[in-house]
Structure formats: structure tokens, C-alpha cells
Amino acid sequence: MNRLGPPLDVELALWFPADQVIAMGDEFRRLYPTTAIAASPALPGAAAAFAAVRARGGRVVVITGKYEPNARLHLAHLGLEADEVVGWAWAEGKVEAMAVHGVTAYLGDHPADMTAARAVPAAAIGVLTGGHSAEELHAAGADAVLADLTEFPRWLDDGRDLGWVGSHGSLAW
């Protein structure tokens, strides 16, 4: 789990010679829709988190290091509709996407997500759904750390002091 998050090509470079990384990435993206979409269930609380943002007049923006067409396939398979989807975003790319889409709160499970949110600046909300601890997420700048997405609607009710601005805000993860 702690290998999830960084761009695919970064991970593949650990396993394949440099001259094979692009071809292996292309093969991964080709196989992904038929092997990974159906096998990946929604995280508990994901649908409720989307609904909670919309109930407060916000927008949901999915910003991911994942190949954007595959991210869209995941969302469609899970019945989740984002207002915007930005793929191939990592580190500075997430900062840029958050700025472009007016993100005021960012949920993430990787320390790099917290660092990116702080750079915007947006509220950095860590979620313990990946391979990183609450301590690691706090050390990277998390304003709050949630056990999972089921805690997010309550954070929205209580977290306005962290930068969530209701109908003017966008949530991303």
C-alpha cells in the first residue's frame, strides 16, 4: 500500500530498465480497464462524502496521479460523479490543479497530498486509507486526519475554521 500514490512511471522505473518504462506503462494502462476497475470497490463513505460537499453547495474535483481515462472509468463504475477530474497530477501538478479549480479543502492519503494542499493553500485533510500513518500525514502538513471517509461529513460541519467556505469552495481528492 505504501507504494501507491506516486506516478506510475516512477514506480515502474524501480522494476524495469529505463528503456522499458514507457512500454510497460502503456501496457499497464491497456490492461487496467479490464483487470482493475471491477476489482476496486468504493472506499466506505465515498458516496456520502460527495453528497456532503454538494449538500453544502460545494463542488467535487478528483485530482489524481492516475491516468485520467482510467480514473473516469473508476468513478463511472462506482456511480460517483465528480464535477471535474484531473489525471496525471502529482506534487506540483496537484498544486496547479487545485489552484485552477479553486479547491479550498483537499482529502488525500499520501504525505505528498498534504504538502500539495498546503502549497495552494487549501485545508489538508489526511485520510488513513493508504499506507501512511496519522503521524506521517500530520508531519507533511495535514490540518486533520480522518480514519476514513465516513468521518468527512462531520469534519465539514466542524471544519469551517480550516478553510472550507461552503458554497464557494471545492473539495478535491
N, C-alpha and C positions, 0 to 999 in steps of 0.2 A: 504493500500500500504506500510506503513512503517513496516509491519511485514514481507515483502518479503526480501529475502537475506540470513538470517541465515539458517543453515542446518534444514531439515525437522524435525529431531528428537528433536532438540532444541525447535522448535515451538510446536510440539506435546506434549512435556513434560509440557507445560503450560496448556494443555487442558485435558490430560489423566493421570491416575495414572501411576507411574513408571513401574509397571509390565505389562502395556498395550501398552506402547510406541512402542516397536518393532513390535507388531502385527498390530497396527494402521498404522505404516509406511509401512509395507508390503501391507496392504490393499490399502493405498493411491497409492502406486506405481503400484498395479494391476489395479486399476480403472483409473489411469491417462491417459493412451493412448486412451481410448475410450471417455473420458469426457473433457480433457483439450487441446489436440493437435489442433483439428479443431477450437476450440473456442478462440485460441490465435493467433491473427494476427501478422504479422511482424511489428516492430516499423517503423514509417516513416524514411526513409533514410538508413535502414539496408543494403539493397542490394547495394546501392550506396557506402556505407562505405566499404563493402567487395571489391567492384570493385576498389575503390580508392586506397586501400592498394595494391592490385595486380597490378594496373597500374604503381605503383611506385616500383615494384619488391619485395614487402614485402609478408609475409605470414600471414594468419588469423588463430589464435588459440582461440578457445572458451574455457574458463575456468569458470566453473560454480559450484555452490553448488548443482545444480540439479543432480538427478540420471542420470548417463551418457547415458544409453539407451534411456531415455525419452528426453534428450537434443538432441540426434541424430535424434529422431523422429520429434521433432520440426523443426530442420534445414531442414530435408528432405521435410516435409510438406510445408515449406516456400520456397523451392527451393534454399536454401542457402548452399553452400558447404565450410566448413572450412577445412583448411589443417590438423588441429589437433583438437580433442575435449577431454577435461579433465573434468570429472564429479566428484562429491563428494568432491569438493575442497572449503575450507572456511578458511579464515585467513591464518595461516601458510601454509596450503595446497595450497593456491593460490600463495604464495611466491615461494614455491618449484616448482610448475608447470611453473611459469613464468621463473624461472632460468633455468629449464631443457630445455625449448623451446626457449630460447634466446629472450624473449619478451623485447622490448625497449619502448613500449607505451601500456598502459592498459586503456581501457574505462570501467567505472563502474558507477553505480548509488547509491552505498551504501558507507558510510564512511569507512567501513572495506575494501572495494576495494581500496580506496585511500591509506590507511595505508599499505596494502599489496604491492601495486605498489612502494611506497616509499622505502620499505624494500629491493626491488630487487637489485638496484634501476632501475625503469623504469619511464617514464613520466606518471603521474597520471592524467587522463582526466576524470573529472566528467561529467555526463550527467543527466539532470533533468527529467529522465523518470521514476524514482521511487518516493518514498515518502520522499526524503530528499532535503533540500534546498541547494542553492549555498553556503550559509554561512557554513552549516554543512560539505559540501564536501571540501571547502577550509580549514576549521579548521582541517580536517583529512589529509590534505596534497595535495589536488588537485593543479596541476600546472595551470590548466584551467578548466572552467566549461562551457559546451555547453548546450543550451536549449534542443536540441535533436540531433539525429544522422545526420540530414540533414546538420548540420554545420561542420561535421567531415572532409569532403574532403578539405574545406577551411583551417581548422586547420592543416591538413597535409601539405598544401602548405606554411603556415605561421609558423608552429611549429617546424621546424628543430632544433631550439636552445634549445628545451626542451628534446632532446634526440632521436628523430626519425632519423634513419640513413639510410633511403631509402632502397636500395636493401639488406642491411644487417640486417634489422630489422624485427621483428614480432609484429603484433598488436594482442592484446587479449582483450576479454571482456566476 
